[in-house]
Structures are given as C-alpha cells and as structure tokens.
C-alpha cells in the first residue's frame, strides 16, 4: 500500500507479519482508491508474443532482447521532460498551489520522491489547506525513510480535515508498517470508519478486512 528508499519490514517481525502485509497490500490494491504507495510506475511495453511459426525458428534466429525497466536516472529525465511546460507556467505564477501540486505529482509518479516532496511542500506553503498535497508529501517522506516526518505530516492534514479518509487510512498503514504499531493502526482505521459513514461499501469492507487480518494474525497484542 519507494530514489525508492522504501522502509523495509521492521526488525523483529516474524514471517507471519510479512505474510500479513502481503495480504493487506493485496486487499488495499484491489479495493481502495487511496494508499501509501507511490504513484504507478512508468510502464514499459512487453514484447509481442511470438507466433508458432516464429517459435519454430528459435534455433536459427537469435531471440530479441526484452525491453529493460527504466532506471531511476531514466525516470528522472522523463519526469524533467514532462514537467517542463508546467515549470514554464510556474515562472509567471510561482504561488499557484494546484500547479505546484501537478509538478510534484509528475515527480512522484516516476519515483523521484525527493523532488516531489520539494514541490508538495511549496504547494502547501502556498495553500496550507491543500490536504491532498499534504497527504502526498507524507507518502514521499515515508518512502524516503522519514517515518516520523510522514506521520507528523498526516497529523497536519488531519488538523485541516479531521475526517480525511486518505490521511486516516495512510496513518494506519504507516503506524503498522513503519512503527510496528498494529493497535495504533487499527485505531486510525476505526476513526476512518466512524467519521466517514458515507464511505463506499467496497472501501468500507476493505478497511474492515484489513483490520480483521491484523487482529487475526495476532499483531494487535
């Protein structure tokens, strides 16, 4: 639910904890529209499947090399290129919080979390009530290894919007993964459900299932 200096499993966790987190991430990825992962990675086209005839020629025709996954340096260049027109607009409107947020998201989507964090912070400086930017800044800090800073940023989000579902959900995930604090995680998710009675049924069930999995694995002791 990351360049990607994503925090690892906390020391002292047993294999059941690792299994739990895999289960939790699967549930979240399928059912929820908000989670602490970085934005989707840049996709690299897969090679087209060979026909039967082409396959029969494998002994005489060298196989083509599969495309390589872009490196972080490649992704940085891609992000810089994509951000160029936005940065040009920023020169004439430097305090545009929405524009700063867009630039930050370009960098976050390519796992350039340090650059993304810089622009999310500027977006928040321009508009302290920009809760989505605050939540994304928290995610960037988390992926950069600053768990305490990420948790503090989510608390800042909740000061402006105490019932923000994204902030509450991510608060729970970061407490669980970053602090090995399942009790604190469940508390955040219970608050999410309590303050968001209109949450869609699929998301509500997903959050409830995450809590059940955490409790079932005995991590809430």
N, C-alpha and C positions, 0 to 999 in steps of 0.2 A: 503495500500500500502503500552523490549519486552521481582535473575535472571531477569524476564521480567518486568522491570520498565518502561513500555511504557508510554510516556506522554499522559495524558488524553485530553479531549476536553478543549480548552482554556476557562477560566472563561468569562462569559458574552455571550457565544454563545447561540443562540436560537435553538429550536428543528429543525428548517429548516436547520441550519448549520449541525446538527448531521445527518439529512437525506441526506444532500448533500454529506457528507463524506462517508456515506454508499454507495451512488450511485457511487461516484468517485472510491472507492476501488473496487467495483464490476467491473466497466469498466476496470480499470487497471489490475485486476487479470485475466480477460478474454483475453485481447488483447495485453498486453505489457509483454516483457521479462525482464524488469528492473523495480524495485520498491523498496520502502524503508523498506519493511517488513523484518524480519529475515528470514533466510532460512527455508525451510519446516520443520515442527516439526517432531519428531520421530513418526512414525505411529504405532499404537497398533492394532493387528488383531481383527476384530469384531467376536463375537461368530457366529458359523454357524447357519443358520436358522433351526428351528425345523420342522420336518415333521408333517403331520396332525395327524399321529398315536402318535407321541411324545407329541403333543399338548393335545391329549385326556387324557394323563396320568398325566397332570399337577396337578391334585388333589391328586395324590398319590406319585409322585416323586418330591422332592424339586428341585426348579429351581437352576441352577448353577449360581454362581456369575459372572457378566460380568467383563472382564479384566479392571483393573484400569489404568487410564492415568498415565504415569511415572511422578514422582515428579522431581523437578529441581535437587535434590540430585541424583536421579537415572540417570537422563540425564547427570549429571556431571561425574558419574562413567563410563557411556557408552562412553562419549567423551574422557576421560582419556585413556580408553582401546583402542579406535580406534586410538588415537594419538600416542600410544606407539611406533610403528615402525617408524613413522615419526620423533619423538623426538630422537630416537636412531640414525637415519641418521643425524639429526641436530648436534649431538655431533662432528661429523667429518667434518661438513660443516656449521658452525654456521651463515654464512653470505649469505646463499642461500635464496634470496628473494622469489623465487617461492615455495620453501619448507616451509618457514615461513608462506606464504600465505595459503598453504594447511592446515597447522596445525590450523591457525586461523579460517579457514572455517569449520573445524571439530567442533570447539567450538561454532561458530556462529550457525551452523545447529542444535545444541542442546540447543540453547538459553543461552549459557554461554557467555554473551556479554562482561563481564569484561575480562575474559581470552582471548577471541577472539580479543578484542581491543589491548591487550598487544602484541600479535603476529602480528597483522596487522601493528602496529607501528614499530615493529622490521623489518618487511618486507619492509616498507617504508624507514627506516633508512638505510637498505642495498641497496635499489634502490629507490631514491626519485621520479623516473619517473614511478613507479608502480601505475598507476592511478586506476586500478581495486581494489587494496588493499586500496588505499586512500578512494575510494567510500565506501567500506565495513566498513572501520574504522569510517567514518561519520555515517553510519547506526547504528553501535554499540553505538556510543556516543549518538545518538538520542534516542535509546531505553533505554539507561541508564539515560536519563533525561537531558543530556547536549546539549540542542538545539543549543546554541551559538557555542559550540565546534564543533558540527556536521556541522553547516553552514560554519564555518571557514575552516573545513577540505575539504568541497566540493569546496570552493574557491581555495584551494591549488591544488585540482585535475584540476580545470579549468585553472590554471596557466600553467600547463604542457600540457593540451589538451583543449583549449577553446571551442571546439565543442563537447566534450564528451557527448553523449546523456544521459547516465545514470546519470552523475553528474548534468546536467541541469534539467532532469526530477525530480530527488530527491530534488534538490534545490527548485523547485517549490512546491513540496509536503510538504517539511519541513517548508517553509515560510507560507504555508496555514495552516497546522495543528499545527505547533509549535509556530508560531508568529501571527496567525490570520491576515495574510497579503495576501489577495487574489490578490491584484494588483501586488505585488512582485512575486507571484506565476505565474500569467499569463505572466508577463514579461519574466520570466525564460523559460516558455514553448514556447513563441513566438520566443525566441532566439534559442531554440532547433530546431524548425521547419525551421527557417531561415538558420541555419548553417548545417543542415542535409537534403538537398534536396533529397538525395537518401534513406531516411528512408522508410521502407516498408509501403505499403499503409494501412495495418491494424493498424500499430502503429501510423501512421500519423493521421488516422481518430480517433483513441482512444484519442490521445492528444488533438485534436480539440474538441472532445466531452466533455472531462474533462473541457476545457476552457469554452465551451458553458454552461455547467452545473453550473460552478462557477458564471459566469455572470448572468445567468438566475435566480439564487437564490438571486441575489441582494447583494452578499458578496463582489463585486468589488467596492462598493460605498466608 
